[in-house]
Amino acid sequence: MNAEPSSTFWQTLGTAPVDDLVDAKIQMHWAAQILAAFGNGLLESKPDDSQSNLGWVNSHGALRGHPTLDGWSVGLRLADLTLLFLTPKNTIQTEFTLHGRTLQEALDWLRITYSKFSGTESPQPFVLREYDMPSHPVGENTPFQINRGVAFQEVGHWYSNADYVIRTVSEKWKEASLIRCWPHYFDIATLVSLPLPQNSGSTGTVGCGMSPGDANYAEPYFYVTVWPYPEKDRLQNLTIGKWHTEGFIAAVLTASDLLSNGQTETQAERVHEFFQKSSEFAFVTLGISPS
């Protein structure tokens, strides 16, 4: 079951043009690699690489990595692109604003800060994994730039809202994983895995998540995945959202579709209904039912 601190209310979306979110999202994606480097450098390596994944902490408006054995962790406050060095009690010990700073400066700060407050030297400098990352000057050690602060706040709202609604929908599923953000893809999601009744030893999965934008959609979108993929002719019409069928099959609700009716007071209800109905269809299609 989900056990991370959760968001408790909906942040209105649409405060910044969708096109303005692209640069903010990519800079955040690169900044999240700093948190992943902390986990990869100090935590036990897991077969699924989960030592590097992140959760949402609403009290800080931040993504946060797993804590070390002595309780220290690192967060990334999205609204102003600031690194947070967090105590074992999840309070802010100190912080580092990324605006005007480079990735290497941030990694150096993190190593020095961890040693200072934990009293333990990191075994080696923190380094970034060589993921297939979106191209951006910050990846070449150019300083981060927050030129449109409202765009960073807006992307932060997408993560906060995703944590809130996914948790609301999935809290009744015992098999639901923790809601986590994976630094490679930068989406945030929960996944339900259950044995398939018709195939002994095979597993079906249903995922509920949010991507801030990727190669498929430049804008943020909510999604529900189903595996194994159903046949395209078996896909039911969706009252909210649409089916993505090129390269993968998933129900998606893009920012443009969500915001098109202009009724901000119904955003949370529409996203909740999207997750609820799309996931119900996915479970029925697979012939499985979460407990």
Secondary structure, 3 states (H helix, E strand, C coil): CCCCCCCCCCCCCCCCCHHHHHHHHHHHHHHHHHHHHHHHHHCCCCCCCHHHCEEEECCCCEEEECCCCCCCEEEEECCCCEEEEECCCCCEEEEEECECCCHHHHHHHHHHHHHHHHCCCCCCCCCCCCCCCCCCHHHHCCCECCCCHHHHHHHHHHHHHHHHHHHHHHCCCCCECCCEECCCCCCEEEEEEEECCCCCCCEEEEEEEEECCCCCCCCCEEEEEEECCCCHHHCCCCCCCEEECCCCCEEEEEHHHHHCCCCHHHHHHHHHHHHHHHHHHHHHHHCCCCC
